[in-house]
């Protein structure tokens, strides 16, 4: 057996296995109750926090932070702007 064949065999047998999470980021985004429960468990145990599932739950929670809130008024009836403040004491520059 040549050195190249031995190297290829070694690479195939000694390859690392990457852990794969059962739940991905879109799953946690669609199931916020499960995401909260997973985050609670992950925050209580540092060993769990290093797992791919906890990292996916953290990423899903972080993605939700940048979403704008819906308006609390109807688009047909926007809220009125408050009046500008009145000047007290006249012109202060003089």
PDB file with one MODEL, atoms N, CA, C and O in Angstrom:
MODEL        1
ATOM      1  N   UNK A   1       0.855  -1.164   0.000  1.00  0.00           N
ATOM      2  CA  UNK A   1       0.000   0.000   0.000  1.00  0.00           C
ATOM      3  C   UNK A   1       0.906   1.233   0.000  1.00  0.00           C
ATOM      4  O   UNK A   1       1.889   1.309   0.737  1.00  0.00           O
ATOM      5  N   UNK A   2       0.547   2.179  -0.837  1.00  0.00           N
ATOM      6  CA  UNK A   2       1.383   3.376  -0.930  1.00  0.00           C
ATOM      7  C   UNK A   2       1.071   4.333   0.213  1.00  0.00           C
ATOM      8  O   UNK A   2       0.084   4.177   0.930  1.00  0.00           O
ATOM      9  N   UNK A   3       1.923   5.308   0.358  1.00  0.00           N
ATOM     10  CA  UNK A   3       1.752   6.296   1.426  1.00  0.00           C
ATOM     11  C   UNK A   3       0.477   7.110   1.216  1.00  0.00           C
ATOM     12  O   UNK A   3      -0.178   7.500   2.182  1.00  0.00           O
ATOM     13  N   UNK A   4       0.130   7.365  -0.027  1.00  0.00           N
ATOM     14  CA  UNK A   4      -1.085   8.135  -0.318  1.00  0.00           C
ATOM     15  C   UNK A   4      -2.318   7.352   0.107  1.00  0.00           C
ATOM     16  O   UNK A   4      -3.233   7.907   0.715  1.00  0.00           O
ATOM     17  N   UNK A   5      -2.342   6.049  -0.216  1.00  0.00           N
ATOM     18  CA  UNK A   5      -3.484   5.223   0.175  1.00  0.00           C
ATOM     19  C   UNK A   5      -3.599   5.130   1.693  1.00  0.00           C
ATOM     20  O   UNK A   5      -4.701   5.164   2.241  1.00  0.00           O
ATOM     21  N   UNK A   6      -2.470   5.015   2.362  1.00  0.00           N
ATOM     22  CA  UNK A   6      -2.486   4.948   3.825  1.00  0.00           C
ATOM     23  C   UNK A   6      -3.008   6.258   4.415  1.00  0.00           C
ATOM     24  O   UNK A   6      -3.772   6.254   5.380  1.00  0.00           O
ATOM     25  N   UNK A   7      -2.592   7.362   3.831  1.00  0.00           N
ATOM     26  CA  UNK A   7      -3.061   8.667   4.311  1.00  0.00           C
ATOM     27  C   UNK A   7      -4.568   8.815   4.108  1.00  0.00           C
ATOM     28  O   UNK A   7      -5.275   9.269   5.007  1.00  0.00           O
ATOM     29  N   UNK A   8      -5.059   8.435   2.931  1.00  0.00           N
ATOM     30  CA  UNK A   8      -6.493   8.538   2.663  1.00  0.00           C
ATOM     31  C   UNK A   8      -7.301   7.646   3.600  1.00  0.00           C
ATOM     32  O   UNK A   8      -8.369   8.043   4.065  1.00  0.00           O
ATOM     33  N   UNK A   9      -6.803   6.450   3.879  1.00  0.00           N
ATOM     34  CA  UNK A   9      -7.483   5.554   4.809  1.00  0.00           C
ATOM     35  C   UNK A   9      -7.501   6.156   6.208  1.00  0.00           C
ATOM     36  O   UNK A   9      -8.513   6.076   6.905  1.00  0.00           O
ATOM     37  N   UNK A  10      -6.408   6.747   6.618  1.00  0.00           N
ATOM     38  CA  UNK A  10      -6.330   7.383   7.926  1.00  0.00           C
ATOM     39  C   UNK A  10      -7.313   8.548   8.030  1.00  0.00           C
ATOM     40  O   UNK A  10      -7.964   8.725   9.060  1.00  0.00           O
ATOM     41  N   UNK A  11      -7.419   9.333   6.974  1.00  0.00           N
ATOM     42  CA  UNK A  11      -8.343  10.472   6.975  1.00  0.00           C
ATOM     43  C   UNK A  11      -9.787   9.986   7.067  1.00  0.00           C
ATOM     44  O   UNK A  11     -10.587  10.567   7.801  1.00  0.00           O
ATOM     45  N   UNK A  12     -10.129   8.932   6.334  1.00  0.00           N
ATOM     46  CA  UNK A  12     -11.495   8.415   6.361  1.00  0.00           C
ATOM     47  C   UNK A  12     -11.848   7.821   7.714  1.00  0.00           C
ATOM     48  O   UNK A  12     -12.964   8.020   8.195  1.00  0.00           O
ATOM     49  N   UNK A  13     -10.946   7.111   8.329  1.00  0.00           N
ATOM     50  CA  UNK A  13     -11.233   6.470   9.606  1.00  0.00           C
ATOM     51  C   UNK A  13     -11.150   7.436  10.774  1.00  0.00           C
ATOM     52  O   UNK A  13     -11.852   7.263  11.770  1.00  0.00           O
ATOM     53  N   UNK A  14     -10.319   8.431  10.671  1.00  0.00           N
ATOM     54  CA  UNK A  14     -10.109   9.345  11.788  1.00  0.00           C
ATOM     55  C   UNK A  14     -10.843  10.662  11.647  1.00  0.00           C
ATOM     56  O   UNK A  14     -10.579  11.593  12.407  1.00  0.00           O
ATOM     57  N   UNK A  15     -11.749  10.765  10.703  1.00  0.00           N
ATOM     58  CA  UNK A  15     -12.480  12.019  10.508  1.00  0.00           C
ATOM     59  C   UNK A  15     -13.358  12.335  11.699  1.00  0.00           C
ATOM     60  O   UNK A  15     -13.922  11.439  12.327  1.00  0.00           O
ATOM     61  N   UNK A  16     -13.467  13.598  11.999  1.00  0.00           N
ATOM     62  CA  UNK A  16     -14.288  13.997  13.142  1.00  0.00           C
ATOM     63  C   UNK A  16     -15.752  14.026  12.752  1.00  0.00           C
ATOM     64  O   UNK A  16     -16.104  14.333  11.613  1.00  0.00           O
ATOM     65  N   UNK A  17     -16.578  13.711  13.694  1.00  0.00           N
ATOM     66  CA  UNK A  17     -18.020  13.744  13.495  1.00  0.00           C
ATOM     67  C   UNK A  17     -18.535  15.032  14.117  1.00  0.00           C
ATOM     68  O   UNK A  17     -18.327  15.286  15.303  1.00  0.00           O
ATOM     69  N   UNK A  18     -19.199  15.833  13.319  1.00  0.00           N
ATOM     70  CA  UNK A  18     -19.740  17.090  13.819  1.00  0.00           C
ATOM     71  C   UNK A  18     -21.120  16.853  14.416  1.00  0.00           C
ATOM     72  O   UNK A  18     -21.962  16.216  13.783  1.00  0.00           O
ATOM     73  N   UNK A  19     -21.364  17.349  15.611  1.00  0.00           N
ATOM     74  CA  UNK A  19     -22.699  17.184  16.196  1.00  0.00           C
ATOM     75  C   UNK A  19     -23.724  18.028  15.442  1.00  0.00           C
ATOM     76  O   UNK A  19     -23.444  19.158  15.043  1.00  0.00           O
ATOM     77  N   UNK A  20     -24.893  17.468  15.257  1.00  0.00           N
ATOM     78  CA  UNK A  20     -25.967  18.156  14.555  1.00  0.00           C
ATOM     79  C   UNK A  20     -27.137  18.301  15.516  1.00  0.00           C
ATOM     80  O   UNK A  20     -27.517  17.348  16.196  1.00  0.00           O
ATOM     81  N   UNK A  21     -27.698  19.488  15.565  1.00  0.00           N
ATOM     82  CA  UNK A  21     -28.820  19.739  16.466  1.00  0.00           C
ATOM     83  C   UNK A  21     -30.101  19.160  15.880  1.00  0.00           C
ATOM     84  O   UNK A  21     -30.299  19.156  14.665  1.00  0.00           O
ATOM     85  N   UNK A  22     -30.965  18.672  16.762  1.00  0.00           N
ATOM     86  CA  UNK A  22     -32.256  18.155  16.321  1.00  0.00           C
ATOM     87  C   UNK A  22     -33.174  19.284  15.876  1.00  0.00           C
ATOM     88  O   UNK A  22     -34.011  19.099  14.992  1.00  0.00           O
ATOM     89  N   UNK A  23     -33.017  20.445  16.486  1.00  0.00           N
ATOM     90  CA  UNK A  23     -33.881  21.590  16.193  1.00  0.00           C
ATOM     91  C   UNK A  23     -33.024  22.726  15.656  1.00  0.00           C
ATOM     92  O   UNK A  23     -32.027  23.111  16.267  1.00  0.00           O
ATOM     93  N   UNK A  24     -33.427  23.262  14.495  1.00  0.00           N
ATOM     94  CA  UNK A  24     -32.658  24.347  13.908  1.00  0.00           C
ATOM     95  C   UNK A  24     -33.276  25.704  14.249  1.00  0.00           C
ATOM     96  O   UNK A  24     -34.284  25.773  14.952  1.00  0.00           O
ATOM     97  N   UNK A  25     -32.675  26.766  13.755  1.00  0.00           N
ATOM     98  CA  UNK A  25     -33.107  28.121  14.102  1.00  0.00           C
ATOM     99  C   UNK A  25     -34.546  28.392  13.656  1.00  0.00           C
ATOM    100  O   UNK A  25     -35.321  28.919  14.454  1.00  0.00           O
ATOM    101  N   UNK A  26     -34.946  28.057  12.413  1.00  0.00           N
ATOM    102  CA  UNK A  26     -36.343  28.299  12.027  1.00  0.00           C
ATOM    103  C   UNK A  26     -37.349  27.550  12.906  1.00  0.00           C
ATOM    104  O   UNK A  26     -38.450  28.047  13.147  1.00  0.00           O
ATOM    105  N   UNK A  27     -36.977  26.357  13.386  1.00  0.00           N
ATOM    106  CA  UNK A  27     -37.874  25.614  14.279  1.00  0.00           C
ATOM    107  C   UNK A  27     -38.125  26.408  15.553  1.00  0.00           C
ATOM    108  O   UNK A  27     -39.267  26.533  15.994  1.00  0.00           O
ATOM    109  N   UNK A  28     -37.063  26.945  16.147  1.00  0.00           N
ATOM    110  CA  UNK A  28     -37.223  27.723  17.374  1.00  0.00           C
ATOM    111  C   UNK A  28     -37.983  29.020  17.119  1.00  0.00           C
ATOM    112  O   UNK A  28     -38.723  29.479  17.989  1.00  0.00           O
ATOM    113  N   UNK A  29     -37.812  29.618  15.944  1.00  0.00           N
ATOM    114  CA  UNK A  29     -38.554  30.841  15.636  1.00  0.00           C
ATOM    115  C   UNK A  29     -40.049  30.564  15.509  1.00  0.00           C
ATOM    116  O   UNK A  29     -40.866  31.416  15.858  1.00  0.00           O
ATOM    117  N   UNK A  30     -40.410  29.393  15.019  1.00  0.00           N
ATOM    118  CA  UNK A  30     -41.825  29.038  14.866  1.00  0.00           C
ATOM    119  C   UNK A  30     -42.441  28.536  16.169  1.00  0.00           C
ATOM    120  O   UNK A  30     -43.664  28.525  16.305  1.00  0.00           O
ATOM    121  N   UNK A  31     -41.618  28.124  17.124  1.00  0.00           N
ATOM    122  CA  UNK A  31     -42.092  27.571  18.397  1.00  0.00           C
ATOM    123  C   UNK A  31     -41.466  28.333  19.563  1.00  0.00           C
ATOM    124  O   UNK A  31     -40.538  27.829  20.196  1.00  0.00           O
ATOM    125  N   UNK A  32     -41.957  29.535  19.857  1.00  0.00           N
ATOM    126  CA  UNK A  32     -41.321  30.348  20.901  1.00  0.00           C
ATOM    127  C   UNK A  32     -41.400  29.731  22.300  1.00  0.00           C
ATOM    128  O   UNK A  32     -40.510  29.966  23.117  1.00  0.00           O
ATOM    129  N   UNK A  33     -42.431  28.957  22.592  1.00  0.00           N
ATOM    130  CA  UNK A  33     -42.522  28.336  23.921  1.00  0.00           C
ATOM    131  C   UNK A  33     -41.404  27.310  24.109  1.00  0.00           C
ATOM    132  O   UNK A  33     -40.793  27.244  25.175  1.00  0.00           O
ATOM    133  N   UNK A  34     -41.140  26.518  23.086  1.00  0.00           N
ATOM    134  CA  UNK A  34     -40.062  25.533  23.160  1.00  0.00           C
ATOM    135  C   UNK A  34     -38.715  26.245  23.221  1.00  0.00           C
ATOM    136  O   UNK A  34     -37.803  25.797  23.916  1.00  0.00           O
ATOM    137  N   UNK A  35     -38.590  27.356  22.493  1.00  0.00           N
ATOM    138  CA  UNK A  35     -37.344  28.125  22.528  1.00  0.00           C
ATOM    139  C   UNK A  35     -37.078  28.656  23.939  1.00  0.00           C
ATOM    140  O   UNK A  35     -35.952  28.574  24.429  1.00  0.00           O
ATOM    141  N   UNK A  36     -38.110  29.201  24.593  1.00  0.00           N
ATOM    142  CA  UNK A  36     -37.934  29.726  25.951  1.00  0.00           C
ATOM    143  C   UNK A  36     -37.544  28.617  26.926  1.00  0.00           C
ATOM    144  O   UNK A  36     -36.674  28.813  27.775  1.00  0.00           O
ATOM    145  N   UNK A  37     -38.183  27.460  26.807  1.00  0.00           N
ATOM    146  CA  UNK A  37     -37.865  26.334  27.693  1.00  0.00           C
ATOM    147  C   UNK A  37     -36.435  25.843  27.454  1.00  0.00           C
ATOM    148  O   UNK A  37     -35.709  25.548  28.403  1.00  0.00           O
ATOM    149  N   UNK A  38     -36.039  25.759  26.192  1.00  0.00           N
ATOM    150  CA  UNK A  38     -34.674  25.339  25.872  1.00  0.00           C
ATOM    151  C   UNK A  38     -33.662  26.344  26.405  1.00  0.00           C
ATOM    152  O   UNK A  38     -32.636  25.952  26.961  1.00  0.00           O
ATOM    153  N   UNK A  39     -33.938  27.632  26.241  1.00  0.00           N
ATOM    154  CA  UNK A  39     -33.026  28.661  26.745  1.00  0.00           C
ATOM    155  C   UNK A  39     -32.926  28.615  28.268  1.00  0.00           C
ATOM    156  O   UNK A  39     -31.850  28.834  28.825  1.00  0.00           O
ATOM    157  N   UNK A  40     -34.034  28.335  28.939  1.00  0.00           N
ATOM    158  CA  UNK A  40     -34.009  28.235  30.397  1.00  0.00           C
ATOM    159  C   UNK A  40     -33.064  27.112  30.827  1.00  0.00           C
ATOM    160  O   UNK A  40     -32.254  27.284  31.738  1.00  0.00           O
ATOM    161  N   UNK A  41     -33.176  25.962  30.161  1.00  0.00           N
ATOM    162  CA  UNK A  41     -32.298  24.830  30.486  1.00  0.00           C
ATOM    163  C   UNK A  41     -30.841  25.149  30.145  1.00  0.00           C
ATOM    164  O   UNK A  41     -29.931  24.812  30.902  1.00  0.00           O
ATOM    165  N   UNK A  42     -30.634  25.793  29.013  1.00  0.00           N
ATOM    166  CA  UNK A  42     -29.267  26.105  28.579  1.00  0.00           C
ATOM    167  C   UNK A  42     -28.604  27.114  29.503  1.00  0.00           C
ATOM    168  O   UNK A  42     -27.399  27.034  29.743  1.00  0.00           O
ATOM    169  N   UNK A  43     -29.371  28.056  30.022  1.00  0.00           N
ATOM    170  CA  UNK A  43     -28.810  29.079  30.902  1.00  0.00           C
ATOM    171  C   UNK A  43     -28.522  28.530  32.301  1.00  0.00           C
ATOM    172  O   UNK A  43     -27.747  29.122  33.053  1.00  0.00           O
ATOM    173  N   UNK A  44     -29.134  27.415  32.645  1.00  0.00           N
ATOM    174  CA  UNK A  44     -28.910  26.820  33.964  1.00  0.00           C
ATOM    175  C   UNK A  44     -27.712  25.871  33.994  1.00  0.00           C
ATOM    176  O   UNK A  44     -27.184  25.581  35.067  1.00  0.00           O
ATOM    177  N   UNK A  45     -27.281  25.388  32.839  1.00  0.00           N
ATOM    178  CA  UNK A  45     -26.187  24.413  32.791  1.00  0.00           C
ATOM    179  C   UNK A  45     -25.212  24.811  31.687  1.00  0.00           C
ATOM    180  O   UNK A  45     -25.553  24.786  30.504  1.00  0.00           O
ATOM    181  N   UNK A  46     -24.004  25.176  32.085  1.00  0.00           N
ATOM    182  CA  UNK A  46     -23.014  25.637  31.118  1.00  0.00           C
ATOM    183  C   UNK A  46     -22.663  24.556  30.097  1.00  0.00           C
ATOM    184  O   UNK A  46     -22.387  24.870  28.939  1.00  0.00           O
ATOM    185  N   UNK A  47     -22.670  23.292  30.509  1.00  0.00           N
ATOM    186  CA  UNK A  47     -22.357  22.211  29.566  1.00  0.00           C
ATOM    187  C   UNK A  47     -23.387  22.151  28.453  1.00  0.00           C
ATOM    188  O   UNK A  47     -23.039  21.912  27.297  1.00  0.00           O
ATOM    189  N   UNK A  48     -24.656  22.364  28.792  1.00  0.00           N
ATOM    190  CA  UNK A  48     -25.694  22.371  27.762  1.00  0.00           C
ATOM    191  C   UNK A  48     -25.573  23.586  26.855  1.00  0.00           C
ATOM    192  O   UNK A  48     -25.914  23.512  25.674  1.00  0.00           O
ATOM    193  N   UNK A  49     -25.097  24.691  27.387  1.00  0.00           N
ATOM    194  CA  UNK A  49     -24.990  25.918  26.596  1.00  0.00           C
ATOM    195  C   UNK A  49     -24.046  25.754  25.415  1.00  0.00           C
ATOM    196  O   UNK A  49     -24.144  26.495  24.438  1.00  0.00           O
ATOM    197  N   UNK A  50     -23.136  24.794  25.493  1.00  0.00           N
ATOM    198  CA  UNK A  50     -22.174  24.576  24.416  1.00  0.00           C
ATOM    199  C   UNK A  50     -22.713  23.656  23.315  1.00  0.00           C
ATOM    200  O   UNK A  50     -22.023  23.426  22.321  1.00  0.00           O
ATOM    201  N   UNK A  51     -23.924  23.129  23.470  1.00  0.00           N
ATOM    202  CA  UNK A  51     -24.472  22.207  22.478  1.00  0.00           C
ATOM    203  C   UNK A  51     -25.035  22.979  21.292  1.00  0.00           C
ATOM    204  O   UNK A  51     -25.422  24.139  21.435  1.00  0.00           O
ATOM    205  N   UNK A  52     -25.084  22.344  20.116  1.00  0.00           N
ATOM    206  CA  UNK A  52     -25.640  23.015  18.940  1.00  0.00           C
ATOM    207  C   UNK A  52     -27.102  23.432  19.126  1.00  0.00           C
ATOM    208  O   UNK A  52     -27.521  24.464  18.603  1.00  0.00           O
ATOM    209  N   UNK A  53     -27.874  22.639  19.863  1.00  0.00           N
ATOM    210  CA  UNK A  53     -29.280  22.986  20.066  1.00  0.00           C
ATOM    211  C   UNK A  53     -29.422  24.285  20.863  1.00  0.00           C
ATOM    212  O   UNK A  53     -30.257  25.127  20.534  1.00  0.00           O
ATOM    213  N   UNK A  54     -28.615  24.446  21.902  1.00  0.00           N
ATOM    214  CA  UNK A  54     -28.659  25.689  22.685  1.00  0.00           C
ATOM    215  C   UNK A  54     -28.181  26.869  21.852  1.00  0.00           C
ATOM    216  O   UNK A  54     -28.729  27.966  21.957  1.00  0.00           O
ATOM    217  N   UNK A  55     -27.182  26.656  21.041  1.00  0.00           N
ATOM    218  CA  UNK A  55     -26.689  27.735  20.190  1.00  0.00           C
ATOM    219  C   UNK A  55     -27.743  28.138  19.166  1.00  0.00           C
ATOM    220  O   UNK A  55     -27.871  29.321  18.850  1.00  0.00           O
ATOM    221  N   UNK A  56     -28.498  27.176  18.642  1.00  0.00           N
ATOM    222  CA  UNK A  56     -29.585  27.497  17.715  1.00  0.00           C
ATOM    223  C   UNK A  56     -30.694  28.268  18.416  1.00  0.00           C
ATOM    224  O   UNK A  56     -31.246  29.210  17.847  1.00  0.00           O
ATOM    225  N   UNK A  57     -31.024  27.885  19.638  1.00  0.00           N
ATOM    226  CA  UNK A  57     -32.057  28.606  20.386  1.00  0.00           C
ATOM    227  C   UNK A  57     -31.610  30.034  20.676  1.00  0.00           C
ATOM    228  O   UNK A  57     -32.412  30.962  20.572  1.00  0.00           O
ATOM    229  N   UNK A  58     -30.350  30.223  21.035  1.00  0.00           N
ATOM    230  CA  UNK A  58     -29.816  31.570  21.275  1.00  0.00           C
ATOM    231  C   UNK A  58     -29.873  32.401  19.995  1.00  0.00           C
ATOM    232  O   UNK A  58     -30.247  33.573  20.032  1.00  0.00           O
ATOM    233  N   UNK A  59     -29.506  31.802  18.874  1.00  0.00           N
ATOM    234  CA  UNK A  59     -29.529  32.526  17.604  1.00  0.00           C
ATOM    235  C   UNK A  59     -30.952  32.912  17.221  1.00  0.00           C
ATOM    236  O   UNK A  59     -31.179  34.017  16.726  1.00  0.00           O
ATOM    237  N   UNK A  60     -31.913  32.019  17.442  1.00  0.00           N
ATOM    238  CA  UNK A  60     -33.309  32.335  17.130  1.00  0.00           C
ATOM    239  C   UNK A  60     -33.816  33.467  18.002  1.00  0.00           C
ATOM    240  O   UNK A  60     -34.543  34.338  17.525  1.00  0.00           O
ATOM    241  N   UNK A  61     -33.442  33.467  19.274  1.00  0.00           N
ATOM    242  CA  UNK A  61     -33.867  34.543  20.171  1.00  0.00           C
ATOM    243  C   UNK A  61     -33.223  35.863  19.774  1.00  0.00           C
ATOM    244  O   UNK A  61     -33.865  36.911  19.845  1.00  0.00           O
ATOM    245  N   UNK A  62     -31.971  35.825  19.359  1.00  0.00           N
ATOM    246  CA  UNK A  62     -31.271  37.042  18.956  1.00  0.00           C
ATOM    247  C   UNK A  62     -31.862  37.614  17.678  1.00  0.00           C
ATOM    248  O   UNK A  62     -31.959  38.833  17.534  1.00  0.00           O
ATOM    249  N   UNK A  63     -32.254  36.759  16.754  1.00  0.00           N
ATOM    250  CA  UNK A  63     -32.851  37.251  15.506  1.00  0.00           C
ATOM    251  C   UNK A  63     -34.165  37.975  15.760  1.00  0.00           C
ATOM    252  O   UNK A  63     -34.530  38.878  15.007  1.00  0.00           O
ATOM    253  N   UNK A  64     -34.872  37.592  16.806  1.00  0.00           N
ATOM    254  CA  UNK A  64     -36.139  38.240  17.111  1.00  0.00           C
ATOM    255  C   UNK A  64     -35.983  39.627  17.708  1.00  0.00           C
ATOM    256  O   UNK A  64     -36.958  40.375  17.773  1.00  0.00           O
ATOM    257  N   UNK A  65     -34.782  39.992  18.147  1.00  0.00           N
ATOM    258  CA  UNK A  65     -34.580  41.292  18.782  1.00  0.00           C
ATOM    259  C   UNK A  65     -34.688  42.449  17.798  1.00  0.00           C
ATOM    260  O   UNK A  65     -35.107  43.539  18.188  1.00  0.00           O
ATOM    261  N   UNK A  66     -34.329  42.250  16.550  1.00  0.00           N
ATOM    262  CA  UNK A  66     -34.298  43.350  15.595  1.00  0.00           C
ATOM    263  C   UNK A  66     -35.588  43.579  14.840  1.00  0.00           C
ATOM    264  O   UNK A  66     -35.643  44.463  13.985  1.00  0.00           O
ATOM    265  N   UNK A  67     -36.623  42.818  15.125  1.00  0.00           N
ATOM    266  CA  UNK A  67     -37.876  42.977  14.388  1.00  0.00           C
ATOM    267  C   UNK A  67     -38.637  44.191  14.900  1.00  0.00           C
ATOM    268  O   UNK A  67     -38.758  44.380  16.111  1.00  0.00           O
ATOM    269  N   UNK A  68     -39.152  45.020  13.991  1.00  0.00           N
ATOM    270  CA  UNK A  68     -39.917  46.184  14.447  1.00  0.00           C
ATOM    271  C   UNK A  68     -41.260  45.770  15.040  1.00  0.00           C
ATOM    272  O   UNK A  68     -41.858  44.776  14.627  1.00  0.00           O
ATOM    273  N   UNK A  69     -41.713  46.536  15.997  1.00  0.00           N
ATOM    274  CA  UNK A  69     -43.013  46.279  16.605  1.00  0.00           C
ATOM    275  C   UNK A  69     -44.116  46.741  15.664  1.00  0.00           C
ATOM    276  O   UNK A  69     -43.921  47.698  14.914  1.00  0.00           O
ATOM    277  N   UNK A  70     -45.268  46.084  15.686  1.00  0.00           N
ATOM    278  CA  UNK A  70     -46.372  46.541  14.840  1.00  0.00           C
ATOM    279  C   UNK A  70     -46.917  47.861  15.382  1.00  0.00           C
ATOM    280  O   UNK A  70     -46.858  48.107  16.587  1.00  0.00           O
ATOM    281  N   UNK A  71     -47.444  48.708  14.503  1.00  0.00           N
ATOM    282  CA  UNK A  71     -48.004  49.974  14.993  1.00  0.00           C
ATOM    283  C   UNK A  71     -49.224  49.717  15.863  1.00  0.00           C
ATOM    284  O   UNK A  71     -49.986  48.783  15.612  1.00  0.00           O
ATOM    285  N   UNK A  72     -49.408  50.543  16.883  1.00  0.00           N
ATOM    286  CA  UNK A  72     -50.561  50.370  17.764  1.00  0.00           C
ATOM    287  C   UNK A  72     -51.679  51.342  17.396  1.00  0.00           C
ATOM    288  O   UNK A  72     -52.453  51.771  18.251  1.00  0.00           O
ATOM    289  N   UNK A  73     -51.749  51.679  16.118  1.00  0.00           N
ATOM    290  CA  UNK A  73     -52.833  52.504  15.601  1.00  0.00           C
ATOM    291  C   UNK A  73     -53.167  52.000  14.208  1.00  0.00           C
ATOM    292  O   UNK A  73     -52.375  51.288  13.591  1.00  0.00           O
ATOM    293  N   UNK A  74     -54.334  52.369  13.718  1.00  0.00           N
ATOM    294  CA  UNK A  74     -54.704  51.936  12.374  1.00  0.00           C
ATOM    295  C   UNK A  74     -54.052  52.877  11.361  1.00  0.00           C
ATOM    296  O   UNK A  74     -53.913  54.070  11.632  1.00  0.00           O
ATOM    297  N   UNK A  75     -53.653  52.363  10.207  1.00  0.00           N
ATOM    298  CA  UNK A  75     -53.025  53.223   9.205  1.00  0.00           C
ATOM    299  C   UNK A  75     -53.954  54.332   8.711  1.00  0.00           C
ATOM    300  O   UNK A  75     -53.480  55.369   8.249  1.00  0.00           O
ATOM    301  N   UNK A  76     -55.281  54.125   8.803  1.00  0.00           N
ATOM    302  CA  UNK A  76     -56.228  55.148   8.355  1.00  0.00           C
ATOM    303  C   UNK A  76     -56.349  56.288   9.358  1.00  0.00           C
ATOM    304  O   UNK A  76     -56.748  57.392   8.989  1.00  0.00           O
ATOM    305  N   UNK A  77     -56.012  56.038  10.615  1.00  0.00           N
ATOM    306  CA  UNK A  77     -56.164  57.045  11.657  1.00  0.00           C
ATOM    307  C   UNK A  77     -54.863  57.147  12.465  1.00  0.00           C
ATOM    308  O   UNK A  77     -54.805  56.658  13.593  1.00  0.00           O
ATOM    309  N   UNK A  78     -53.809  57.781  11.900  1.00  0.00           N
ATOM    310  CA  UNK A  78     -52.547  57.869  12.639  1.00  0.00           C
ATOM    311  C   UNK A  78     -52.682  58.787  13.843  1.00  0.00           C
ATOM    312  O   UNK A  78     -53.560  59.649  13.865  1.00  0.00           O
ATOM    313  N   UNK A  79     -51.828  58.617  14.840  1.00  0.00           N
ATOM    314  CA  UNK A  79     -51.916  59.468  16.029  1.00  0.00           C
ATOM    315  C   UNK A  79     -51.498  60.902  15.703  1.00  0.00           C
ATOM    316  O   UNK A  79     -50.696  61.146  14.802  1.00  0.00           O
ATOM    317  N   UNK A  80     -52.066  61.841  16.462  1.00  0.00           N
ATOM    318  CA  UNK A  80     -51.720  63.244  16.252  1.00  0.00           C
ATOM    319  C   UNK A  80     -50.398  63.546  16.945  1.00  0.00           C
ATOM    320  O   UNK A  80     -50.093  62.997  18.003  1.00  0.00           O
ATOM    321  N   UNK A  81     -49.626  64.427  16.329  1.00  0.00           N
ATOM    322  CA  UNK A  81     -48.360  64.838  16.932  1.00  0.00           C
ATOM    323  C   UNK A  81     -48.645  65.828  18.053  1.00  0.00           C
ATOM    324  O   UNK A  81     -49.564  66.638  17.930  1.00  0.00           O
ATOM    325  N   UNK A  82     -47.889  65.786  19.134  1.00  0.00           N
ATOM    326  CA  UNK A  82     -48.114  66.745  20.220  1.00  0.00           C
ATOM    327  C   UNK A  82     -47.707  68.150  19.766  1.00  0.00           C
ATOM    328  O   UNK A  82     -46.863  68.294  18.882  1.00  0.00           O
ATOM    329  N   UNK A  83     -48.302  69.184  20.367  1.00  0.00           N
ATOM    330  CA  UNK A  83     -47.940  70.546  19.971  1.00  0.00           C
ATOM    331  C   UNK A  83     -46.506  70.850  20.400  1.00  0.00           C
ATOM    332  O   UNK A  83     -46.009  70.273  21.367  1.00  0.00           O
ATOM    333  N   UNK A  84     -45.838  71.762  19.677  1.00  0.00           N
ATOM    334  CA  UNK A  84     -44.465  72.099  20.060  1.00  0.00           C
ATOM    335  C   UNK A  84     -44.451  72.813  21.406  1.00  0.00           C
ATOM    336  O   UNK A  84     -45.434  73.463  21.764  1.00  0.00           O
ATOM    337  N   UNK A  85     -43.372  72.709  22.149  1.00  0.00           N
ATOM    338  CA  UNK A  85     -43.314  73.373  23.459  1.00  0.00           C
ATOM    339  C   UNK A  85     -43.311  74.892  23.299  1.00  0.00           C
ATOM    340  O   UNK A  85     -42.754  75.431  22.343  1.00  0.00           O
ATOM    341  N   UNK A  86     -43.941  75.561  24.253  1.00  0.00           N
ATOM    342  CA  UNK A  86     -43.978  77.030  24.211  1.00  0.00           C
ATOM    343  C   UNK A  86     -42.713  77.576  24.840  1.00  0.00           C
ATOM    344  O   UNK A  86     -42.128  76.966  25.735  1.00  0.00           O
ATOM    345  N   UNK A  87     -42.299  78.753  24.347  1.00  0.00           N
ATOM    346  CA  UNK A  87     -41.105  79.383  24.909  1.00  0.00           C
ATOM    347  C   UNK A  87     -41.481  80.118  26.179  1.00  0.00           C
ATOM    348  O   UNK A  87     -42.496  80.811  26.232  1.00  0.00           O
ATOM    349  N   UNK A  88     -40.673  79.964  27.181  1.00  0.00           N
ATOM    350  CA  UNK A  88     -40.904  80.657  28.442  1.00  0.00           C
ATOM    351  C   UNK A  88     -39.851  81.746  28.595  1.00  0.00           C
ATOM    352  O   UNK A  88     -38.658  81.493  28.424  1.00  0.00           O
ATOM    353  N   UNK A  89     -40.284  82.929  28.911  1.00  0.00           N
ATOM    354  CA  UNK A  89     -39.342  84.010  29.156  1.00  0.00           C
ATOM    355  C   UNK A  89     -38.857  84.710  27.907  1.00  0.00           C
ATOM    356  O   UNK A  89     -37.879  85.455  27.971  1.00  0.00           O
ATOM    357  N   UNK A  90     -39.490  84.502  26.794  1.00  0.00           N
ATOM    358  CA  UNK A  90     -39.103  85.209  25.577  1.00  0.00           C
ATOM    359  C   UNK A  90     -37.824  84.651  24.993  1.00  0.00           C
ATOM    360  O   UNK A  90     -37.481  83.487  25.198  1.00  0.00           O
ATOM    361  N   UNK A  91     -37.126  85.501  24.262  1.00  0.00           N
ATOM    362  CA  UNK A  91     -35.902  85.093  23.593  1.00  0.00           C
ATOM    363  C   UNK A  91     -34.752  85.119  24.596  1.00  0.00           C
ATOM    364  O   UNK A  91     -34.449  86.170  25.159  1.00  0.00           O
ATOM    365  N   UNK A  92     -34.126  84.003  24.819  1.00  0.00           N
ATOM    366  CA  UNK A  92     -33.063  83.928  25.823  1.00  0.00           C
ATOM    367  C   UNK A  92     -31.724  84.407  25.280  1.00  0.00           C
ATOM    368  O   UNK A  92     -30.795  84.635  26.055  1.00  0.00           O
ATOM    369  N   UNK A  93     -31.605  84.561  23.980  1.00  0.00           N
ATOM    370  CA  UNK A  93     -30.333  84.979  23.405  1.00  0.00           C
ATOM    371  C   UNK A  93     -30.079  86.466  23.627  1.00  0.00           C
ATOM    372  O   UNK A  93     -28.928  86.901  23.605  1.00  0.00           O
ATOM    373  N   UNK A  94     -31.125  87.250  23.840  1.00  0.00           N
ATOM    374  CA  UNK A  94     -30.949  88.701  23.975  1.00  0.00           C
ATOM    375  C   UNK A  94     -30.554  89.108  25.358  1.00  0.00           C
ATOM    376  O   UNK A  94     -30.370  90.296  25.624  1.00  0.00           O
TER     377      UNK A  94
ENDMDL
END
